[in-house]
Amino acid sequence: MGSPVSVRHAKPDGIIQVWLGTCASRHPETEALPNATVILDAENTVQPDALPRRLPEHGGLTAGYRGLAPWPLSSAEIR
């Protein structure tokens, strides 16, 4: 079983998921990815609760699972 998630975390997470999903549904060049693992380099990975991704066929610089690096969602920029 995964780590327990508090209501304090779950509520804003749900809002962000809906927001990203709505944006992705209106912008076919993007997709919303909940809980995707982002491989930054050989030693570093992160798993944000939510991230937007520009699809490679629309100029995005990611290719599927490996090397997934979305544009920043917050001040903690992911590269």
N, C-alpha and C positions, 0 to 999 in steps of 0.2 A: 504494500500500500504506500502511496506517495505521502509526502508531508502534509499535515493538516493545513487548511487555508481558512483564515479568519473571515468573518463577514466584512471587517474593515478593509481587507484586501479584495475580497471577491466582488463587492459592489462596484468599485471604480473599474475593476478589471472587466466586468460585464459591460459597463458603459463604453469603455475603450473598444472592446470587441465589436459592439454594435456600430460604433462610429466608423471603425476601419472597414467593416463589412459593407456599410452603406457607401463609403467612398469608393471601395473597390467595385461595387455593383454599378456605379456611375462612371467609372473610368476603366474601360476594358484593358488598358495597358498595365494595370496594376492588379495585385492580389493581396488579400489580408491573410497573414499566417499566424495562428495562435500557437504559442509554445514551441516554435521551431528552433532547433539547435543551429546556432550560427558559428561556423568554424572561422576564426579570425586568422589563425596561422597554425603551425604544427603543434604548438603548446597551449593555445588559448581558444576556449569556446565559451559562449554565453547562451543562455536560453531565456530570452525576454518573454514576458507574458503575451505580448502582441507586437507584430511588426508589419509595416507595409513593404511591399516589394514591387519594383518596376520590372516587368517581364523582359527578358533578354531580347525578344523580337521587337520590342518597343524602345530599345536603347538602354535597358538595364544592364548592369555590369555583373550580374550573378548568373550562375548556371546550376539550377537545381539545388541539391543539398550541399555539395562541396563548394566552399567559398562563398556561401550565402552571406551577403553583407548589405543590408537595406540602408536606405537613407535614414538619418536620425529621427527618432520619434520624440525625444526629449533632450534636455541639456546633456545627458550622458550619451555622447555621440558614439555610434557603433560603426566601425570601419572594417 
